[in-house]
Amino acid sequence: MPSASSIVVDVGDVPVALMTSDAALLAMLEQRFHRFLNHPATPAFEFDITVVPGESLDADADLEVSAERGQWHLRRGDFQAEWNPDTGHGSIRQTLSPYAADCVLRIVHTLLLSREQGFLLHASSVVRGGRAFLFTGPSGAGKTTIVRHAPEDVTVLTDEISYVRRQGDGYVAFGTPFAGEWADVAEPISAPIAAIFRLARGSDPIHTALDTPSVVRTLMRNILFFAHDRTLTRHVLDTACDVAARVPAFQLSFAPGPQVWETIR
């Protein structure tokens, strides 16, 4: 049996090693995460990945995330995984696809961030002038559209899932490889968050300030969190309240086109 090979995927300054002896899967993972590979980094966590036939898993299984005695159990139709944050080690049994490992990484980061005043947010995000701007809202609101029309002085962090964590007295957004429709555009950089925009369809670009309760509701509707854990859920809510108190937030109505960027400064 060939020896295991690995890649190190660094998201939010948290390097995670993915190790597998399956050359085909390794190539898929390298392609999926190529902008976020950081092989010299010392991994904070590592996962041993075994490729198994699809019929050995329950293809109809819904996503489940639970903990027992410090061990997290993650399950979906295309993977079964275990992870112990204290030992830093985990394992994944999955089909031959990069999306299973991608999902496991998303879940792991939501669990880590919940204890570190952070979260993953269903939002596109960019950096302009050294500051980050986040765009959130329901599917079809224009999260991908707005970054597609970004001018040349804008760097895209993600078109789908934004990585938010508190640093000092404010919050920072990090680039992520968790892509949506517009894949392979994110950059592995970070910047302090200047504003959050809740998107809505309109004509001429108009943004109006949101009050704190509206910001908290908007964030909680769009934060990704999969575990049924009261303590961690409370941490996430507390963080959403803190973000609402510290980061300016607006409703942004716009029609598709580059003119929307005239109001985002």
C-alpha positions in Angstrom: 0.0 0.0 0.0 1.5 3.4 -0.9 2.5 5.7 1.9 0.2 8.5 2.9 0.8 12.0 1.4 -0.6 15.2 2.7 -1.5 18.8 2.1 -1.8 21.6 4.6 -4.8 23.8 4.1 -4.5 27.2 5.9 -7.7 29.1 6.4 -8.0 31.9 9.0 -4.4 31.2 10.1 -5.4 27.7 11.2 -3.3 25.2 9.2 -5.0 21.7 8.9 -3.2 18.7 7.4 -5.2 16.4 5.2 -3.4 13.0 4.8 -4.4 10.2 2.4 -2.8 7.4 0.5 -5.2 7.9 -2.4 -3.4 9.7 -5.2 -6.6 10.6 -7.0 -8.1 12.2 -4.0 -4.9 14.1 -3.1 -4.9 15.6 -6.6 -8.5 16.7 -6.2 -7.8 18.3 -2.8 -4.7 20.1 -4.1 -6.8 21.6 -6.9 -9.7 22.5 -4.6 -7.5 24.3 -2.1 -4.6 25.3 -4.2 -4.7 29.0 -3.2 -4.7 28.1 0.5 -2.0 25.5 0.6 0.7 26.2 3.2 3.0 23.2 3.4 5.7 24.8 5.6 3.1 25.5 8.3 2.9 23.3 11.4 -0.6 21.9 11.4 -2.9 22.8 14.3 -5.0 19.7 13.4 -4.6 16.7 11.1 -7.1 14.3 9.4 -6.4 10.8 8.0 -8.6 10.3 5.0 -9.7 6.9 3.7 -11.5 6.6 0.4 -14.4 4.1 0.5 -17.0 3.0 -2.0 -20.2 5.0 -2.0 -22.3 2.0 -1.1 -20.4 1.6 2.2 -21.9 4.8 3.4 -25.6 5.8 3.8 -26.1 8.0 0.8 -29.4 9.4 2.2 -27.9 10.4 5.6 -28.5 14.0 6.5 -25.7 16.1 8.0 -25.2 15.3 11.7 -22.7 17.0 14.1 -22.5 15.8 17.6 -20.0 15.4 20.5 -19.4 12.7 23.0 -16.7 12.8 25.7 -14.7 15.5 23.8 -14.9 13.6 20.5 -16.8 15.2 17.6 -18.7 13.0 15.2 -19.5 14.4 11.7 -21.7 12.5 9.2 -23.3 13.1 5.9 -24.2 10.9 2.9 -20.7 11.1 1.4 -18.6 10.9 4.6 -18.2 9.9 8.2 -15.6 11.7 10.3 -14.4 11.9 13.9 -12.3 14.7 15.4 -10.8 15.3 18.8 -9.8 19.0 19.2 -7.7 18.1 22.3 -5.5 15.6 20.6 -5.6 17.5 17.3 -6.3 14.4 15.3 -9.3 13.3 13.2 -10.2 10.7 10.6 -12.5 10.8 7.6 -14.0 7.9 5.6 -15.4 9.4 2.4 -16.2 8.9 -1.3 -13.7 10.0 -3.9 -14.7 13.7 -4.0 -13.1 16.9 -2.7 -16.4 18.1 -1.4 -16.6 15.8 1.6 -13.3 17.0 3.0 -14.4 20.6 2.1 -17.5 20.1 4.2 -15.5 18.6 7.2 -13.2 21.7 7.1 -16.2 24.0 7.2 -17.7 22.3 10.2 -14.4 22.2 12.1 -13.8 25.9 11.5 -17.4 26.7 12.8 -16.6 24.7 16.0 -13.3 26.4 16.5 -14.6 29.9 15.8 -17.5 29.6 18.1 -15.1 29.6 21.0 -12.9 32.4 19.6 -15.5 35.2 19.0 -15.9 34.3 15.3 -18.1 32.5 12.8 -18.5 31.5 9.2 -21.1 33.7 7.5 -23.0 33.0 4.3 -21.7 36.2 2.7 -19.3 37.3 0.0 -16.5 39.6 1.1 -13.8 41.7 -0.4 -10.9 44.0 0.6 -10.7 47.6 -0.7 -8.3 50.2 0.5 -7.0 47.8 3.2 -10.5 47.3 4.7 -12.9 44.4 4.3 -16.6 44.7 3.3 -19.1 41.8 3.7 -22.3 41.3 1.7 -24.9 38.9 3.1 -28.5 38.0 2.5 -30.6 35.1 1.3 -29.9 33.2 -1.9 -30.4 35.3 -4.9 -29.8 38.6 -3.1 -26.7 39.3 -5.2 -23.7 38.1 -3.1 -21.9 36.7 -6.1 -23.2 39.4 -8.4 -21.7 42.2 -6.4 -18.2 40.7 -6.4 -18.4 39.9 -10.0 -18.8 43.6 -10.7 -16.0 44.7 -8.4 -13.5 47.2 -9.8 -9.8 46.4 -10.2 -8.8 47.9 -6.8 -10.9 45.2 -5.0 -9.5 41.9 -3.9 -12.1 39.1 -3.4 -11.9 37.1 -0.2 -14.8 34.8 -1.1 -18.0 34.7 -3.1 -19.8 32.4 -0.7 -18.6 31.8 2.9 -16.9 34.6 4.9 -14.5 33.9 7.8 -14.9 36.4 10.6 -12.9 36.5 13.9 -12.3 39.1 16.5 -8.9 40.7 16.8 -8.2 43.4 19.3 -11.2 45.8 19.5 -12.6 44.9 16.1 -13.2 42.0 13.7 -11.2 40.7 10.8 -12.3 38.9 7.6 -10.1 36.2 6.1 -10.2 34.7 2.6 -11.6 31.2 2.3 -11.5 28.4 -0.3 -15.2 27.7 0.5 -16.4 28.9 -2.9 -19.8 29.3 -4.5 -20.8 29.8 -8.1 -17.7 31.9 -8.9 -15.1 29.3 -7.9 -11.3 29.9 -7.5 -11.3 33.7 -7.0 -10.6 34.0 -3.3 -7.2 35.2 -2.0 -5.6 34.0 1.3 -5.4 37.5 2.9 -7.2 39.3 5.7 -8.3 42.8 6.6 -10.3 44.6 9.4 -14.0 44.7 8.6 -15.2 48.2 7.8 -18.9 47.4 7.1 -21.4 44.7 6.6 -24.1 45.1 4.0 -27.5 43.2 3.9 -28.3 43.0 0.2 -31.7 43.7 -1.5 -32.8 44.2 -5.0 -33.4 47.8 -6.1 -32.6 50.3 -8.9 -30.1 53.0 -8.0 -27.6 51.9 -5.3 -28.9 53.1 -1.9 -27.6 52.1 1.5 -29.3 52.8 4.8 -28.1 52.1 8.3 -29.4 49.1 10.2 -30.2 49.2 13.9 -28.5 46.7 16.2 -31.4 44.2 16.6 -31.7 44.1 12.7 -28.0 43.4 12.4 -28.2 40.6 15.0 -31.1 38.9 13.3 -29.4 39.2 9.9 -26.2 37.6 11.2 -28.0 34.8 13.0 -30.0 33.9 9.8 -26.8 33.7 7.8 -24.2 32.2 10.2 -23.2 28.7 9.5 -23.4 26.4 12.6 -24.2 22.8 12.5 -23.8 21.4 16.0 -26.7 21.0 18.5 -24.7 22.4 21.4 -26.3 25.0 23.7 -23.0 26.4 25.0 -21.5 26.9 21.6 -24.7 28.3 20.2 -24.7 30.8 23.0 -21.1 31.8 22.1 -22.2 32.4 18.5 -25.1 34.5 19.6 -22.9 36.6 21.9 -20.4 37.1 19.1 -23.2 38.2 16.7 -24.3 40.8 19.3 -20.8 42.0 19.7 -20.3 42.3 16.0 -23.5 44.3 15.7 -22.3 46.7 18.4 -18.8 47.2 16.8 -19.2 47.0 13.0 -21.3 49.4 11.0 -24.0 47.6 9.0 -26.3 48.8 6.2 -29.1 47.6 3.9 -27.8 48.0 0.4 -30.4 48.0 -2.4 -28.9 47.8 -5.9 -29.3 46.6 -9.4 -26.6 44.4 -11.0 -23.8 46.5 -12.5 -20.6 48.2 -11.5 -22.4 51.4 -10.4 -23.0 49.8 -7.0 -19.4 50.2 -6.1 -19.7 54.0 -6.2 -21.4 53.8 -2.8 -19.1 51.2 -1.2 -16.1 53.1 0.1 
